[in-house]
Amino acid sequence: MEGKTLESLLKKSSVEPDLLTIEATVASGLESVAEGECHEIFGEATETSVERGRVYFNIHRNVLREVFHMRSIDNVYIIVYEKKCDFQFDKEEDMLILFKCYFEIDWKKPISIWQEVYKYTGNVYPTKEEYNCSKRIYDAINLSNPKKCKIMREKMKASASESEDDVEKTAGVVKEVEKTQENFSQDSNDVGEKENVDTKKEPEVLTGDENSPAESKITIPKFRVSSKRVGVHAFSSEDVAKTYGSLIQEAFFWIVDLTEFDMEIVANITDFDFIVSISLTKSSLHRRNLTAFGLTSLRATICYGLLKLALPKPGDIVIDPLAGSGSIPIEGAAAFSKSFVLAGDLQEAACGLIKKNVDNFDCRKKLPLDVLKWDTANLPLRTSSIDVIVTDMPFGKRSGSKASNKVLYPNALKEFGRILRNGSGRAVLLTADRRSLELAYNQTKQLWNVAERRLVNVGGIKALVFILRRAL
């Protein structure tokens, strides 16, 4: 279906209590794979919006758990707020715009979703007394932690050295939104007081027994605000993070913790777009499959994207002839279990890594995968016997060299052309050594039809994905 804008997705979810606008990050260049997976899992009618490195989509609250089973995405966020801002390239004016945006945000639904995902049982709407109690415990814990104690001293030092001019400028901006802020703070307190009245209980503070860790007595969220900017602005990312961190702390009485936080709130700013979200993943979803890593192990999410571009079908034989530590074949065997996967490498050490990762994979699952030691230029496979090749070619940086690639690549493409089925065989090749691959293709072009070339960001490196189909 036709793609939507984030603005239209959020407008719809803001008026439907159980509809959520989700942001999922993905390696740049593989956004279409993530969008396609959204439609596969949640239905073709799922409304999506694609931007560089991310996919936005609307889903019903009761299928949120399925998002974390997606194989193409790295991190997941729930969108809280989005607005087109007319920045004036004046720090004071622009920070005032962002101040005013804050008071338009409705936090209730995204906070409840965060509670649900993390199974957080603390009090997200504490009173000031509950905050003070937990903060005293938090400070006592940090004073016994040398690393945290150092951070606290640095924060106090930075705060004390703030210039009088900056204080006056900030005060001027704050006055203009003071009334709005007071109203908002009152509303937040009313929510907390109402909950206490409705339950007819005194605010509960967990104390535990004498031997329980002090951390268990902190009953309110610890949070941090992160800010990411793209483009030119009069303010810095730190300005936004500090401002929003202060506003949120004053409104909700949560504890600011930049390292061991329960909740991360993210403010993304492009040239004129301002987006606020809450992270729903503590670590990237690409951290799966491997326990033993090589120098060039690919993220599982990128591996899935490459495999998906090859369109493997049930019964297909899929190979990775330069398998390294096994990132691609293991993801292929896990995600496309009705295909059969072969993994191989010339290096004995690499084959050992693959076998170790296969052995350490979920013991409840038998992977349709075999490992062989072979030479890519002389594969022990029958002519026209393989359906799909997906491989990460040596970039010529941490693995191999560009000089050796000039020999390896043409030989590999000739051998790939030999073993792939005529007319239907597909090869998806990833490399940052684009020149060597283009030269190798030109030397073997009679074997291939080029389906597509696309650039993909691999750990900050602009790599080329070459999608080839075996000619008749």
C-alpha positions as semicolon CSV with decimal commas, in nm:
position;residue;x (nm);y (nm);z (nm)
1;M;0,000;0,000;0,000
2;E;0,103;0,362;-0,044
3;G;0,350;0,481;0,219
4;K;0,237;0,733;0,481
5;T;0,420;1,013;0,658
6;L;0,515;0,989;1,023
7;E;0,288;1,286;1,089
8;S;-0,014;1,103;0,947
9;L;0,071;0,782;1,137
10;L;0,100;0,967;1,467
11;K;-0,215;1,169;1,403
12;K;-0,411;0,847;1,368
13;S;-0,257;0,666;1,667
14;S;-0,304;0,971;1,893
15;V;-0,683;0,937;1,874
16;E;-0,699;0,556;1,896
17;P;-0,610;0,434;2,248
18;D;-0,472;0,095;2,140
19;L;-0,295;0,203;1,821
20;L;0,080;0,260;1,853
21;T;0,327;0,436;1,624
22;I;0,652;0,238;1,633
23;E;0,997;0,336;1,507
24;A;1,242;0,060;1,412
25;T;1,601;0,132;1,312
26;V;1,763;-0,063;1,030
27;A;2,091;-0,055;0,838
28;S;2,068;0,221;0,577
29;G;1,994;0,068;0,239
30;L;1,784;-0,217;0,380
31;E;1,475;-0,015;0,478
32;S;1,262;-0,187;0,212
33;V;1,339;-0,525;0,371
34;A;1,215;-0,404;0,711
35;E;0,905;-0,250;0,557
36;G;0,832;-0,577;0,376
37;E;0,873;-0,771;0,700
38;C;0,621;-0,538;0,869
39;H;0,367;-0,628;0,603
40;E;0,447;-1,000;0,631
41;I;0,399;-1,006;1,008
42;F;0,125;-0,749;1,067
43;G;-0,061;-0,767;0,735
44;E;-0,051;-0,587;0,402
45;A;-0,283;-0,317;0,539
46;T;-0,020;-0,207;0,793
47;E;0,054;0,162;0,744
48;T;0,425;0,237;0,716
49;S;0,659;0,528;0,655
50;V;1,023;0,488;0,550
51;E;1,312;0,725;0,615
52;R;1,684;0,670;0,589
53;G;1,785;0,412;0,847
54;R;1,438;0,372;1,002
55;V;1,088;0,247;0,940
56;Y;0,776;0,380;1,115
57;F;0,455;0,178;1,134
58;N;0,123;0,167;1,318
59;I;0,021;-0,152;1,498
60;H;-0,237;-0,255;1,756
61;R;-0,116;-0,275;2,113
62;N;-0,193;-0,646;2,145
63;V;0,062;-0,743;1,873
64;L;0,348;-0,527;2,007
65;R;0,542;-0,834;2,125
66;E;0,570;-0,951;1,765
67;V;0,787;-0,647;1,684
68;F;1,069;-0,792;1,894
69;H;1,068;-1,108;1,681
70;M;1,138;-0,913;1,362
71;R;1,471;-1,016;1,212
72;S;1,553;-0,707;1,004
73;I;1,549;-0,435;1,270
74;D;1,801;-0,326;1,532
75;N;1,626;-0,106;1,790
76;V;1,262;-0,033;1,868
77;Y;1,102;0,290;1,995
78;I;0,750;0,412;2,057
79;I;0,693;0,756;1,907
80;V;0,572;1,010;2,161
81;Y;0,564;1,332;1,960
82;E;0,646;1,480;1,620
83;K;0,636;1,836;1,493
84;K;0,771;2,044;1,208
85;C;0,958;2,331;1,374
86;D;1,037;2,667;1,215
87;F;1,384;2,705;1,365
88;Q;1,524;3,059;1,343
89;F;1,894;2,967;1,377
90;D;1,900;3,168;1,698
91;K;1,976;2,961;2,006
92;E;1,744;3,146;2,243
93;E;1,454;3,151;1,997
94;D;1,497;2,789;1,896
95;M;1,524;2,660;2,253
96;L;1,202;2,848;2,330
97;I;1,035;2,659;2,042
98;L;1,150;2,327;2,190
99;F;1,036;2,436;2,537
100;K;0,688;2,501;2,404
101;C;0,684;2,166;2,221
102;Y;0,734;1,989;2,551
103;F;0,402;2,110;2,687
104;E;0,216;1,967;2,388
105;I;0,332;1,611;2,463
106;D;0,091;1,351;2,599
107;W;0,309;1,104;2,791
108;K;0,043;0,875;2,936
109;K;0,014;0,610;2,660
110;P;0,386;0,577;2,576
111;I;0,476;0,550;2,944
112;S;0,219;0,272;2,993
113;I;0,364;0,088;2,691
114;W;0,715;0,122;2,834
115;Q;0,588;-0,022;3,165
116;E;0,429;-0,314;2,981
117;V;0,736;-0,398;2,771
118;Y;0,984;-0,381;3,059
119;K;0,740;-0,523;3,315
120;Y;0,828;-0,229;3,535
121;T;0,652;-0,256;3,872
122;G;0,772;0,066;4,034
123;N;0,573;0,386;4,067
124;V;0,596;0,598;3,751
125;Y;0,394;0,881;3,907
126;P;0,567;0,929;4,245
127;T;0,508;1,212;4,487
128;K;0,790;1,447;4,578
129;E;0,830;1,264;4,911
130;E;0,870;0,930;4,734
131;Y;1,124;1,089;4,500
132;N;1,324;1,230;4,793
133;C;1,323;0,890;4,965
134;S;1,447;0,703;4,657
135;K;1,696;0,978;4,570
136;R;1,860;0,952;4,913
137;I;1,904;0,577;4,862
138;Y;2,029;0,633;4,506
139;D;2,287;0,890;4,622
140;A;2,405;0,659;4,900
141;I;2,459;0,378;4,647
142;N;2,651;0,609;4,413
143;L;2,876;0,741;4,689
144;S;2,998;0,383;4,737
145;N;3,059;0,346;4,362
146;P;3,387;0,518;4,258
147;K;3,281;0,553;3,893
148;K;2,944;0,703;3,977
149;C;3,096;0,925;4,245
150;K;3,336;1,070;3,984
151;I;3,045;1,142;3,746
152;M;2,854;1,318;4,025
153;R;3,156;1,537;4,110
154;E;3,203;1,632;3,744
155;K;2,835;1,723;3,711
156;M;2,852;1,942;4,023
157;K;3,171;2,108;3,895
158;A;3,015;2,178;3,553
159;S;2,703;2,317;3,718
160;A;2,905;2,545;3,945
161;S;3,109;2,684;3,655
162;E;2,805;2,785;3,447
163;S;2,845;3,149;3,347
164;E;2,614;3,423;3,475
165;D;2,532;3,522;3,116
166;D;2,405;3,174;3,036
167;V;2,197;3,171;3,355
168;E;2,037;3,504;3,262
169;K;1,958;3,387;2,908
170;T;1,805;3,063;3,035
171;A;1,603;3,251;3,294
172;G;1,463;3,475;3,022
173;V;1,342;3,178;2,822
174;V;1,201;3,000;3,126
175;K;0,990;3,302;3,223
176;E;0,807;3,290;2,892
177;V;0,690;2,932;2,954
178;E;0,672;2,946;3,334
179;K;0,296;2,962;3,348
180;T;0,253;2,668;3,109
181;Q;0,508;2,466;3,301
182;E;0,332;2,530;3,634
183;N;0,003;2,413;3,486
184;F;0,165;2,101;3,344
185;S;0,339;2,016;3,672
186;Q;0,008;2,057;3,854
187;D;-0,161;1,821;3,606
188;S;0,114;1,559;3,659
189;N;0,078;1,584;4,038
190;D;-0,298;1,549;4,003
191;V;-0,247;1,221;3,812
192;G;-0,029;1,080;4,087
193;E;-0,262;1,203;4,364
194;K;-0,565;1,067;4,182
195;E;-0,409;0,721;4,156
196;N;-0,337;0,722;4,529
197;V;-0,693;0,831;4,608
198;D;-0,848;0,575;4,375
199;T;-0,654;0,288;4,530
200;K;-0,718;0,425;4,882
201;K;-0,367;0,334;4,987
202;E;-0,072;0,521;5,121
203;P;0,209;0,545;4,863
204;E;0,400;0,218;4,895
205;V;0,777;0,224;4,937
206;L;0,941;-0,118;4,924
207;T;1,191;-0,168;5,203
208;G;1,277;-0,537;5,180
209;D;1,470;-0,712;5,455
210;E;1,799;-0,605;5,604
211;N;2,001;-0,826;5,372
212;S;1,832;-0,715;5,049
213;P;2,032;-0,492;4,813
214;A;1,973;-0,121;4,857
215;E;1,889;-0,092;4,485
216;S;1,562;-0,280;4,545
217;K;1,442;0,009;4,765
218;I;1,446;0,254;4,473
219;T;1,083;0,240;4,363
220;I;1,075;0,510;4,095
221;P;1,221;0,512;3,743
222;K;1,574;0,618;3,660
223;F;1,589;0,785;3,322
224;R;1,805;0,972;3,077
225;V;1,735;1,190;2,773
226;S;1,948;1,138;2,460
227;S;1,945;1,381;2,170
228;K;2,052;1,315;1,812
229;R;2,072;1,590;1,549
230;V;2,113;1,590;1,172
231;G;2,167;1,924;1,002
232;V;2,276;2,271;1,116
233;H;2,121;2,424;1,428
234;A;2,203;2,708;1,665
235;F;2,173;2,471;1,964
236;S;2,361;2,153;2,047
237;S;2,234;1,803;2,119
238;E;2,346;1,850;2,478
239;D;2,130;2,164;2,508
240;V;1,822;1,965;2,411
241;A;1,905;1,669;2,634
242;K;1,969;1,888;2,939
243;T;1,656;2,097;2,881
244;Y;1,421;1,804;2,834
245;G;1,586;1,606;3,113
246;S;1,521;1,896;3,350
247;L;1,160;1,940;3,239
248;I;1,080;1,569;3,270
249;Q;1,249;1,540;3,608
250;E;1,052;1,836;3,744
251;A;0,722;1,706;3,606
252;F;0,749;1,337;3,702
253;F;0,996;1,329;3,993
254;W;1,214;1,062;3,828
255;I;1,585;1,012;3,897
256;V;1,833;1,120;3,630
257;D;2,091;0,848;3,561
258;L;2,298;0,863;3,242
259;T;2,441;0,511;3,263
260;E;2,216;0,275;3,460
261;F;1,877;0,404;3,351
262;D;1,543;0,222;3,335
263;M;1,402;0,447;3,064
264;E;1,570;0,623;2,773
265;I;1,387;0,913;2,610
266;V;1,526;1,013;2,270
267;A;1,491;1,352;2,100
268;N;1,570;1,329;1,728
269;I;1,613;1,654;1,536
270;T;1,661;1,692;1,163
271;D;1,667;2,026;0,978
272;F;1,310;2,115;1,076
273;D;1,171;1,795;1,228
274;F;1,150;1,730;1,602
275;I;1,066;1,374;1,713
276;V;1,048;1,242;2,070
277;S;1,040;0,869;2,142
278;I;1,093;0,617;2,423
279;S;1,328;0,324;2,367
280;L;1,169;-0,020;2,399
281;T;1,495;-0,215;2,360
282;K;1,784;-0,217;2,604
283;S;2,022;-0,359;2,342
284;S;2,007;-0,407;1,968
285;L;1,809;-0,702;1,833
286;H;2,104;-0,791;1,609
287;R;2,275;-0,950;1,909
288;R;2,175;-1,307;1,835
289;N;2,311;-1,631;1,683
290;L;2,687;-1,586;1,743
291;T;2,891;-1,664;2,052
292;A;3,230;-1,673;1,875
293;F;3,318;-1,372;1,663
294;G;3,562;-1,315;1,381
295;L;3,721;-0,988;1,269
296;T;3,442;-0,915;1,021
297;S;3,131;-1,078;1,171
298;L;2,820;-0,916;1,024
299;R;2,519;-0,808;1,227
300;A;2,244;-1,069;1,214
301;T;1,999;-0,800;1,100
302;I;2,216;-0,716;0,797
303;C;2,255;-1,087;0,722
304;Y;1,878;-1,125;0,720
305;G;1,845;-0,827;0,485
306;L;2,095;-0,977;0,239
307;L;1,925;-1,316;0,252
308;K;1,584;-1,161;0,200
309;L;1,710;-0,980;-0,111
310;A;1,798;-1,324;-0,255
311;L;1,435;-1,441;-0,217
312;P;1,509;-1,796;-0,092
313;K;1,221;-2,040;-0,147
314;P;1,136;-2,365;0,034
315;G;1,365;-2,640;-0,093
316;D;1,635;-2,401;-0,217
317;I;2,000;-2,481;-0,152
318;V;2,168;-2,167;-0,015
319;I;2,544;-2,134;0,027
320;D;2,788;-1,886;0,176
321;P;3,126;-1,973;0,019
322;L;3,316;-1,714;0,228
323;A;3,138;-1,775;0,556
324;G;3,390;-1,639;0,808
325;S;3,235;-1,692;1,153
326;G;2,904;-1,805;1,003
327;S;2,688;-1,494;1,046
328;I;2,504;-1,531;0,713
329;P;2,454;-1,912;0,702
330;I;2,336;-1,935;1,064
331;E;2,086;-1,652;1,014
332;G;1,979;-1,816;0,688
333;A;1,924;-2,155;0,851
334;A;1,733;-1,996;1,142
335;A;1,514;-1,765;0,933
336;F;1,456;-1,986;0,629
337;S;1,436;-2,331;0,784
338;K;1,270;-2,485;0,475
339;S;1,584;-2,420;0,273
340;F;1,914;-2,603;0,321
341;V;2,230;-2,401;0,390
342;L;2,594;-2,482;0,323
343;A;2,872;-2,277;0,483
344;G;3,239;-2,297;0,395
345;D;3,570;-2,117;0,412
346;L;3,930;-2,179;0,313
347;Q;4,064;-2,104;0,659
348;E;4,057;-2,383;0,918
349;A;4,010;-2,128;1,196
350;A;3,700;-1,984;1,026
351;C;3,545;-2,329;0,987
352;G;3,611;-2,385;1,358
353;L;3,427;-2,063;1,444
354;I;3,127;-2,163;1,234
355;K;3,107;-2,506;1,398
356;K;3,136;-2,349;1,743
357;N;2,855;-2,104;1,670
358;V;2,635;-2,382;1,528
359;D;2,701;-2,600;1,834
360;N;2,619;-2,310;2,067
361;F;2,298;-2,220;1,884
362;D;1,966;-2,285;2,057
363;C;1,990;-2,654;2,145
364;R;1,615;-2,698;2,091
365;K;1,656;-2,625;1,720
366;K;1,829;-2,842;1,463
367;L;1,968;-2,606;1,200
368;P;1,947;-2,723;0,836
369;L;2,315;-2,635;0,795
370;D;2,641;-2,812;0,706
371;V;2,996;-2,673;0,728
372;L;3,276;-2,755;0,481
373;K;3,635;-2,644;0,425
374;W;3,680;-2,541;0,061
375;D;3,848;-2,310;-0,186
376;T;3,608;-2,048;-0,326
377;A;3,778;-2,065;-0,666
378;N;3,730;-2,444;-0,684
379;L;3,413;-2,541;-0,498
380;P;3,339;-2,915;-0,453
381;L;2,987;-2,870;-0,591
382;R;2,819;-2,988;-0,908
383;T;2,763;-2,750;-1,198
384;S;2,421;-2,580;-1,192
385;S;2,328;-2,734;-0,854
386;I;2,288;-2,430;-0,626
387;D;1,990;-2,194;-0,603
388;V;2,123;-1,904;-0,396
389;I;2,462;-1,759;-0,300
390;V;2,474;-1,494;-0,028
391;T;2,817;-1,388;0,092
392;D;3,017;-1,109;0,250
393;M;3,320;-1,065;0,021
394;P;3,650;-0,952;0,180
395;F;3,649;-0,571;0,203
396;G;4,027;-0,552;0,171
397;K;4,060;-0,379;0,510
398;R;4,048;-0,606;0,813
399;S;4,023;-0,910;0,586
400;G;4,232;-0,957;0,272
401;S;4,360;-0,667;0,063
402;K;4,243;-0,480;-0,243
403;A;4,536;-0,624;-0,438
404;S;4,432;-0,982;-0,354
405;N;4,067;-0,895;-0,426
406;K;4,158;-0,822;-0,789
407;V;4,244;-1,191;-0,821
408;L;3,987;-1,338;-0,580
409;Y;3,678;-1,161;-0,712
410;P;3,696;-1,265;-1,082
411;N;3,778;-1,625;-0,989
412;A;3,492;-1,631;-0,738
413;L;3,238;-1,490;-0,986
414;K;3,338;-1,749;-1,248
415;E;3,292;-2,029;-0,995
416;F;2,965;-1,884;-0,868
417;G;2,839;-1,875;-1,226
418;R;2,934;-2,241;-1,271
419;I;2,751;-2,377;-0,966
420;L;2,434;-2,162;-0,984
421;R;2,133;-2,292;-1,173
422;N;2,104;-2,132;-1,516
423;G;1,823;-1,877;-1,538
424;S;1,707;-1,906;-1,177
425;G;2,022;-1,892;-0,961
426;R;2,071;-1,574;-0,757
427;A;2,379;-1,422;-0,598
428;V;2,377;-1,143;-0,340
429;L;2,729;-1,015;-0,282
430;L;2,833;-0,756;-0,023
431;T;3,160;-0,562;-0,042
432;A;3,314;-0,224;0,030
433;D;3,568;-0,284;-0,250
434;R;3,324;-0,172;-0,516
435;R;3,585;-0,117;-0,785
436;S;3,717;-0,474;-0,764
437;L;3,365;-0,619;-0,781
438;E;3,269;-0,405;-1,080
439;L;3,587;-0,512;-1,261
440;A;3,518;-0,877;-1,178
441;Y;3,162;-0,842;-1,309
442;N;3,287;-0,688;-1,634
443;Q;3,516;-0,989;-1,681
444;T;3,232;-1,238;-1,628
445;K;2,928;-1,038;-1,745
446;Q;2,828;-1,308;-1,995
447;L;2,727;-1,521;-1,693
448;W;2,506;-1,262;-1,527
449;N;2,205;-1,038;-1,543
450;V;2,231;-0,752;-1,291
451;A;1,911;-0,727;-1,090
452;E;2,013;-0,438;-0,865
453;R;2,293;-0,243;-0,701
454;R;2,233;-0,074;-0,367
455;L;2,447;0,098;-0,106
456;V;2,427;-0,029;0,252
457;N;2,581;0,115;0,566
458;V;2,787;-0,156;0,738
459;G;2,928;-0,025;1,064
460;G;2,981;0,322;0,916
461;I;3,132;0,184;0,592
462;K;2,949;0,246;0,264
463;A;2,928;-0,100;0,113
464;L;2,778;-0,218;-0,214
465;V;2,521;-0,495;-0,241
466;F;2,538;-0,651;-0,587
467;I;2,229;-0,859;-0,671
468;L;2,294;-1,086;-0,968
469;R;2,087;-1,345;-1,149
470;R;2,248;-1,630;-1,342
471;A;2,195;-1,586;-1,715
472;L;2,057;-1,869;-1,928
